[in-house]
Every structure is written in structure tokens, then in C-alpha cells.
Amino acid sequence: MNENDMPQMIPYVVHESEVARMERIIKRLFIICILLIIVAVGTNAYWIYYESQWEDEVITQEIQQDSGEGGTNTYSGKIIGGDSYGETDDQNDSTPKN
């Protein structure tokens, strides 16, 4: 067996100091992970609070428009928070105008 093939012996004190150093690093990383989880929950809670302050205004409207050719366009619906929800009804007169 060659001298280079043998595992090198290190002093026990060096091994213990490395283990102690790694334990301190692991403890710091664990504290950082807990802190990041708390910050994420806090920012999410604040975002929910911020978004819940705004109330949606509901406006009900009905619009009729004469197309000028015997037809009527009717729209009835609600506007909630800037988005429009409703139905359109096109009623055309089947008699052609000359």
C-alpha cells in the first residue's frame, strides 16, 4: 500500500472545531428560515388587509338605443368594481324600410 493511498489523519481538535462551526452555521440558517417565514406571512397578511379596504360599487343600469332602422338595442347589467356584467338584447324589425 502506498503512502498516498492512506487516508490522512487529522487531529481530533480540528474535527471538533469544524463540527462546532457547522453547528453555529446551521443554527444561523435555521433562524434565517424562521425569520423569512414570519416576514412572508406578515406581508401576505398586510396585502390582504390592504386589498380589503376597497369596496366595490355596484351600479345597475339599463340602456336602450334606437338603431334608426326599426331595431332596438337593449343592455341591462351591473358595473361592479369597473367590470361590466350584463346581457345585450338586439331586437330588429323584420320589415325592411324603403
Secondary structure as UniProt FT lines:
FT   TURN            3..5
FT   HELIX           12..52
FT   STRAND          58..66
FT   STRAND          72..80
FT   TURN            81..82
FT   STRAND          83..91
//
